[in-house]
Amino acid sequence: MSVIYGLIPGMILLGLVSVLVFFWAVKNGQYDDMEGPAHRILDDDDVDQTQNNTSSTTTDKPNNFKHD
């Protein structure tokens, strides 16, 4: 029974610290957008490569068509 007198204040202290850390994280923007960067890292490279390939293939090749 005497152990519970030490555990209860310890659990209250741990709970308060957890709540303070959570509010600190929310205040500093840790939970702003959790899914956006995960999706952007998959999409950005594909878009950039297709744009670079399109522009490089049209400008690097000489125009073989004769215009009258």
C-alpha positions in Angstrom: 0.0 0.0 0.0 2.9 2.4 0.6 4.1 1.9 -3.0 1.0 3.5 -4.3 1.9 6.7 -2.5 4.9 7.0 -4.7 3.3 5.8 -7.9 0.4 8.3 -7.9 2.5 11.4 -7.8 4.8 9.9 -10.4 2.0 9.2 -12.8 0.5 12.7 -12.3 3.9 14.2 -13.0 4.4 12.0 -16.1 0.9 13.0 -17.3 1.6 16.7 -16.8 4.9 16.5 -18.7 3.2 14.6 -21.5 0.5 17.3 -21.8 3.1 20.1 -21.8 5.2 18.4 -24.5 2.1 17.9 -26.6 1.1 21.5 -26.4 4.7 22.6 -27.1 4.7 20.5 -30.2 1.3 21.9 -31.4 2.5 25.4 -30.8 5.7 24.9 -32.8 3.8 23.4 -35.8 4.8 19.8 -35.5 1.2 18.6 -36.4 0.5 21.1 -39.2 0.4 18.9 -42.3 1.4 15.3 -41.8 0.3 13.8 -45.1 1.3 16.5 -47.5 5.1 16.1 -47.5 4.7 12.3 -47.7 2.6 12.7 -50.9 4.8 15.5 -52.4 8.0 13.5 -52.1 6.4 10.8 -54.4 4.9 13.3 -56.9 7.5 16.0 -57.4 10.3 13.9 -59.0 8.0 12.5 -61.7 6.6 15.9 -62.7 10.1 17.4 -62.8 11.5 14.6 -65.0 8.6 14.8 -67.5 9.0 18.5 -67.8 12.8 18.2 -68.2 12.4 15.4 -70.8 9.9 17.3 -72.8 11.8 20.5 -72.9 15.2 18.8 -73.6 13.8 16.6 -76.4 12.2 19.5 -78.2 15.1 21.9 -78.0 18.1 19.5 -78.4 16.9 17.9 -81.7 17.5 19.8 -84.9 14.5 20.5 -87.1 14.8 18.2 -90.1 11.6 19.5 -91.8 12.1 21.8 -94.8 9.8 24.8 -95.0 8.9 26.1 -98.4 
